[in-house]
């Protein structure tokens, strides 16, 4: 079995290919965006990016809330930059790893766990705190602010690793059969973190139904990944027992 998995890993496509390949994939998928499967994948990717970018901003703001203004701004800046870099790195890794037999199923199980955490956070109304003035919507996060700059920076870095992996994994699962949409979705995720995460956090806090829609999309993607991770003829775990 080990030899079979190694052979599958070597046979996996090498990432997104060159710029020409990436552009060709984008043109192909978006020229057919009116097709139900492509349009559904695109809408799923947009919703996942919106909800998880806002969630990322809320966590970073809440962790930095207890610091002086100058340190708070530095921690938030570190959080945004780390999220940008990690999303790019994970995008390059995850899109290749999902071609290995069994890892789509594992990714789906991981997304189910992410969904449970998100459901728990939505159901729990955290204590009202001052929050970070730079981030609107983090007042009810229920996350205790860090007590020092070093502790806040470390907590933000750890949170960014988890949330960036969740974001990339969900987008890759939603658009696995549409590489052009996958590429655009990952670019969109990075852009949202750098430009509009604070705005999104504010509206998600005000209109919680947006987060519930995002949660439903992530659950759907997780279930689909688990199903595909078992029955897919190329990377399904069930092929090992056929």
N, C-alpha and C positions, 0 to 999 in steps of 0.2 A: 504493500500500500504506500509506503514512504516513497518508493521509486516512482509510483504513479503520480503522487502529488508533486514531486520535483519536476517530473516531465511536464505536468500541467503548468507549473510556474514558469518554466523556460519557454513554453509555447504561448504564454500570455502576451497580448499586445503591449508594446513598449509605450505606455502613457498615452499622451494625446498626439504623438507624432510631431512633425515640424509645423511651422506657422502656416505653410500652404495646406497641409492636411487639416489643421484646425479650422482654417477659413472655409475649406471645402465642406467640412462637416456642418459648420454653422449655416452656410448657404443652403445645403441640402435640406437640413431640418426645418429652417424657417421658410423655405419655399413651399414646404408642405405643412405649415403650421395650422392650416384650417382642417387638417385631418384630425379626427377625434383623439387618437392616441397621442399625437404630437402636442395638440392643444392642451390635453389633460396633463401631460407631463410638464409642460411649461407653466401652467397655473399652479401645479403642486410645488414646483421649484420656487416660484415667486412667494407663495404663502409660507413655505418653510424658511426662506431667507428673511422675510419680514419679521416673523415671530421670533426666530432665534437671534437675530441681530438686536432686537429690542430687549430680549431676555439677557443677552450678554451685557448690554449697556446698564441694565438695572443692577445686575450683580456687581459689576465694577464700581458703579456709583455708591452702592450700599457699603461695600468694603472700605471705600475711601472716606466715608462720611464723617468719621471721627477725627480726621486729621486737620491741621491748620490749612488755610486756603492754598498756600504755595505748594505744600506737600501733596494736598489732595489733587491739584491739577496735574502734578507730575505723575501720580499713581494712575489717574485716568488716562493720561497720555500713554503711559507704559502699557496699560490694558488694551488700548485701541491698536497700538503698533504691534503688540504681541499677537492680538487676534488676527490682524492682517497677515502677518508673516506665517503664522501657524496654519491659516486656511489655505495659503498657497502650497505650503509643504505637504499638508495632509491631502490636498487635491491630487498632487503628483503621485503620492503613495497609494491612496485608497483606490483610485481608478485602476491601478495595476493589480492590487491585492484582491479585488473583487473578481478577478478572472481566475483565481485559484479555487479549486474544488472545495466546497464546504464553507468558504468564507462569506459568501452572500448570506447563508443561513445564520452564521454567527453574527454578522452585521445586523440582520433583522432582529435577533434576540436582544442585541445591544440597544437597538432603537426602541424596542418594547420597554426596556428598563428606563430609557430616557423619557418615554411617554408617561410612565408611572410617576417619575419624579416631577414632571411638568404638571400632571394632574394633581398631585399632592400639593404642589406650590400654589396652584390656582384655587384649590379648595381651602387652603390655609390663609387666613388673613393675618399677616404679621403685625406686630406692634408698630404704631406710628412713631417714626423717628424724624429727626431733622433732614436726613438724607443729604445728598450732595447737591448744592445749588446748581452745579453744572449739568446734572442729570435729572430730568423731570420724570417722575414715576417710580423712584426707588424708595419712597417713604414707607411703603407697606410690604417691603420684600421679606421681612422677618429675619434678615441676615444681620448678624452683629458686626458693627464696624471694627476694623482692626485698630489696635492701640498704638502702633508705631508705624513709621514709614516702611521699614524693612518687612514687618509682618504683613502690611497691606500689599506691598509689591509682590511678595511671595504668594499670598493668597490669590491675588489677581492672576498671576502667572499660572498657578495650578488650575484655577477655574477656566482660564482661557484655553488650556490644553484640552480639557474635557469638552467645553462648549464648541470649540472649533472642530474637533473630531465629530461631534454630534451633527453639526451643520453640514460638513462635507459628506459624511456618511449618508445622511438623509437625502441630500441633493443627488448624490451618485446613485442611490437606490431608486429615486423617483424618475431619473432620466437615463437609466443605464442603457436603454435601447436607442437613445437619441443623443449621440455624443456632442452634436452641435448645441443642443439645448443645455446639456450638462456643462459645457464650457462657458456659455453665457451665464448660466445660473451661478457658477463659481465666481465669475467676474463680478456679477451683481452682488453676491454675498460680501465680497471684499469691499466693493464700493459703498454698500450700506453701512458697514462698520466704520468706514472712514468719514462718511459724510452725514448720514441721516439716522444713525442709531439712537441718538438722544430724542429726536422727534418721534421716532417709532415707539420708543419706550413710553413716552408721554401718552400716546394714543392707546397703546395696549393697556396701560394702567386705567385709563378712563373708560375704554370700551372693551371689557373683558371678553366679549363674544369673539373678538378677533383672535385672541389666544386660543379659545376653544376650537375654532375652525382650524387653526394651525395644528393643534393637538390631534384633531381627527385625521388630518392629512398625514401626519407623522405615523399614527397608528396604522393607517391604511398602507403606507409605504413599508412599514415594518412587517406586516402580515404578508404582503406581496413578496418581500425579500425572503421571508422564511419559506413560503411556498416554492418560489423559484429556486431557492437554495437547496431544495430537495429534489425537484422534478426536472430542472433544466438539463437538457441532454449534454451540455458542454461542461458546466460547473456545478451541477446539482450533486449533493452528497449521495442521493439515491443511486446514482450511476455506479457507485462503488459496490453496491449490493445487488445490482441487476444481474 
